[in-house]
Amino acid sequence: MKRFTRSVAFALILFCSAAASHAYILPAEQILGFLIDQLGTLRTLMVIQKTVLYDPDVAGGLQEFEETLYYGFPDRFRSEVTAPALEQVRVVNPDGAILVINGKIVGETENALDHFKDLLLYRNTGLLIDRLSRSGVNLEVVSLGRFKDKIVYVIGAKYPDESVPQVWIDKNAFRPARFLLRSNGGEGAPLTDIRFTDYRSLDKDKSYPGRILFLENDTLVKMQVLETFKINPEIPGQLFDLAYLRGVYEPLAPTPPTPLPDSEPDEVKKSMEDFKKIFE
């Protein structure tokens, strides 16, 4: 009888394993559609957050400042940082991107750390698919994985492979959980690990991550903490208008051509150095 019981138990294990291995997994497009539905319909969103940079080279090991984010859904974004000795504006819209520091245009591309907004901003499946594809995520590959105590959809890799760009989406809540992407776009380059946690309700059917963590080589380098927010505020269109901004701000003096920020080997370090100027 014991031998029979063990045989039945072993057969059940094999059956369950086989069933699990052939379980239907939603395609990436459908998962991303559910993610967009869960984030909810908004015209605009303003987020005021505390941004913390972890830097062992400064007193206390960290720097803190206030940052205001403006979302113009489905595809416009603006970040403003005001601190002693630094005013920074970063804008992204369908026409491109622009970075202004202390009244001068210093860049017209995005860096790896900026892409945290992709899973929160693009409230259109086609737009989001395009952005993720441009970040190197293979949307033909979808698997199931585990993140902390939750089951997640892994788009872009076969779990637990973390060697390629990928997006992790909470299987039950359809919220962004993790975004791994290359800091310079090159094969073999380290991945920036962006994690979305501690979701807070904006209203009865909308939410936003209370904390967004940025890791490099498993080391925390940046954290964004939600402080306050405003749903559907009136945001002047010119705040997202690149042509308007180019007319308002002065470009830096011409310099010899340099690689695009997303292709620079030390892009994340460069971004962190920009922020260090706040406290110099």
N, C-alpha and C positions, 0 to 999 in steps of 0.2 A: 504493500500500500504506500509506504513512504517513497519507494522508487517511482511508483506511478504518479504520486503527487509532485515529486520533483520534476518528472518528465513533462507533466501538464504545465507547471509553472514556467519551465524553460521554453516550452512551445509558445506560451502566452507572451513571454518577453520577446521572442523572435518575431511574433506576429505584430506586436505593438511597435517594435523597432522598424519593421518593414513598412507599416502603415504610416509611421511618422516620417520616414524617408521619402514617401510618395505623397505626403500631405500637400494639398494645393496651396500655393503661395501666390498672393495677389501680384500682378505686374506692377512695375514701378509707377507707371502713369496713374493707375487707379489709387495706389497708396498716396501719391502726392496730391491727387484730387481730394481724397478724404482729409489730408492734412490741411489743405486750403479751406475746406468746408469747416473744419474744427476751429481754425483760427478766427473765422467769422468775417462778416462783411462790414468794412469800415471805409470811410472816405479818407480820413487822416487820423494820425495818432501822434501825440507828443509824449515823449518819455524823458524824465529827468532822472539821471542815475549818478551814482558814485562810481568812478573808475579808479581802480587800484593797479599800479604797476609794481611788480616785485623785482627789486634790483639790489643785489647784495653789495653793490658798490656805494650805496648812499646810506646815510644815518638811518637806523631803524629798519633798513632793508626793504622799504616800500615808499611809494609816492601816491598821494591821493588827490583827486580833483573832481569837480563837477562837470558833467557832460550832458548836453541836451540833444536828443535825437528827434528828428521830424520824419515821419513816414507819410508819403503821399501815394496811396495805393492806386494801382498795383505795381508801380515801377519807379518811384521817385523817393530819394532818401537824402537827408542832410544831417550832419553832426556838427555841433558847435562846442568848442572848449574855450573857456575864458579863465585865465589864471594870471598871477603876477608874471610879467615879462612874456606872456604868450597869449595870442588869440589865434585859434585854429578853426577853419571851416572846411568841411569835406562834403562834396555834393556828388551824387550819382543819379543819372537819369538815362533814358534810352539813347541819348546822344553821346554819352561818355561819362567821364568823371573829372573832378578838379579838386585840388588840395591847395588851400591858401593858409599861409602862416605869416602872422604879423603884417597883413596887408599885401603880401606878395604871393603870386601864383608860383608854387614850387613843384607841382606835379599834375599830370592829367591822366593818371591810371590808378587802379586800386591795388592794395597789397593784401596779403593773405589774411591779416587780422580783420580787414574790412568785411570779409565775406560772411561773418556771423549773421549779417542782416539778410542774406539771401533766402534763408528758410522762413523768415518772418515777413519779408516785404513782398515777394512776388506772388500776388494773389491771383495768378492765372497759370494754369497747368503748363501751357506751352512756354510761357516766359520762364517758369521755374525749371523745366526740363532743359531749356537752352542754357540757362546759367549753370546748372549742375554739369552738363556735358562739357561746357567750356572750362570747368574746374577739374576735368579729367574723370568724372564719375561715369562708370559704365552702367547705363540704365537697363541693359539687357540682363544683368546679373542681380538677382534678389535672393536672399536667404533669411532664415530666422536665427536670431541670436539672443543673448541675455546681457542686459546692462544693469548692473547692481541687482535689484530684485524684480526686474521687469523683463518681459519678453519684447523684443524689438524686431522690426523689419530692418535688414541691412541691405541697402541699395548700393551696388557697386562692387561687392565682394562676397566670397563664400566664407561665412563666419567659421572660425575666429580669425581669419586672415586680416591683418591690419596694415598690410604693406602697400595698399593702393588707396587712392581717394575713394571715400564712401560716406554715405549718410545713414544714420540710425534713427528710426521713427518708432515711437512707442506703439506697440501693436494694439493696445486697447484704447488709449486716449488719442492716438494719431497726432501726437505732438513731437516736435523735433527733440531728439535726445543727444545727438552727437553728430559732428561734421568733421571728417578728417580730410585735409587737402594739402597739397604740396605748397611750400612757401615760395618755391621758385619755378614750379612747373616741370622740372627735370626728373627723369627717371633716376631712382635711387636717392633722391633728396629726402630729407626728413619731413615728416608730416606734421602740420599744425593740427592740434586736437582741440576742437571747440565743443564744449559741453553745456547743455541747456538744462537747468535744474530749478527746483523750488518755484514752480509755476504759481502765479497769482491771478486771481480773477479780475478782469477789467469790468465786466458786468456779468449778467447771468449766463451768457453763452460765449464769452470771449476771454482769452487768457494771454499772459505774456510771461516769459521766464523771469523769475525774481533774481536769479544769478546766472551769468554766463561766464564760464571759465575757459581760459586759453592756456594750453600746455604745449611745451616744446620738450621733446625727449623726456616725457613724463614729469616735467618740472613746471609748476604753475608760474606763468610769467605775467598774467593779466587777469583781472576779474572785474566784471560789471555788475553792479547791484542796483536793482530798481528801487527808486525812492518815491517818486510820484508820477502820475500820468494824467493825460486829458484826452478823452475820446472825441473825435471829429471836431477839433478846433479849426478855426479859420486860419489857413496858412497862405500868405500871399504867394502866387505862382512864381514870382521872380526869385524867391528863395531857392527854387530848384532849377532856375534858368541859367544854363552855362554861358550862353551868349551875354546875358545881362551881367553875370559875375566877371566875365572877361573884360567888360567895359568899366566895371567898378574898381577892380583890383589891378595892380601893376605887375606885369610879368617880371621875373628875374632876368638879369642880363643874359644874353645868349651864351650858351656854353657848348663845348663839343658834344656830339651825340653820345648818349650813354644807353645801356640796355634798359628795357622797360622794367619797372620795379618788380613785376611778377616773375621776371627772369633773372633777377639778381640773386646770387648765392646767399647773401646775408640779408634778405629782405626783411625778415621779422626783426632781426637785430637793428636794422636801419630804422624801422618804424618805432622801436622802443627808444632809440637814441633821440628821435624827434621829440618825444614826450619829455625826455630828461631835461630839455631846455627850460621847462617850466620852473624848475627849482634852482637853476644855476644863477 
